[in-house]
């Protein structure tokens, strides 16, 4: 499998220069087509009688279209040297933005979006990357807000033998093949070391069939937060990218986005490729 098309989710209301820079460098390295996409829901405006005053609705729609135009100009300015290999899509939607993006993602092999903002002063229109991860049916590359370039020297596969992790590993193969160092890492109880180490070696053997040399990394699980312990292990390796399954129960979205998955989307130190 090779990526042929990337889709980058350009968010409205703030600069996307860094995200687009990462996308441009990845697109250039992989020689792929790029789709820029943006969407926004109108702001609910209802007066005391339950009606939406037309003048406010028109003003809100005008502002949305202005922001979409700014986003498109920013996208095209980044990719002006690859004009024949890009396209732009945008919409004003009344469904959730994640629903729209997930439907459009059928045109792409990899979706790229920026991570969760932890800045209380971020006044951009709120969008939730976790919803996109859960609904896209495509791998989603979550890029921290301050990341300007994507290095792929060191990749960590945060392993757990689940459907989501197996899918994420397969989805990430085009990027893993570029890496200089690949680690398949699992946190588990010390009592499970033998079983887990055997399985990690098997995964590394499977990667070998794809021409990828990877090293197994067993990390003994201590007391406390699992997401924090995973982050410590990843930082020790100094990873540029983490590949992981997005775990959770679809019935309760807050579960799906809690723990490790949410922590990866909040990371400011490395990118995360997530699949569900």
Order of alpha helices (4+ residues) and beta strands (2+ residues): beta-alpha-beta-alpha-beta-alpha-beta-alpha-beta-beta-alpha-alpha-beta-alpha-beta-alpha-beta-alpha-alpha-beta
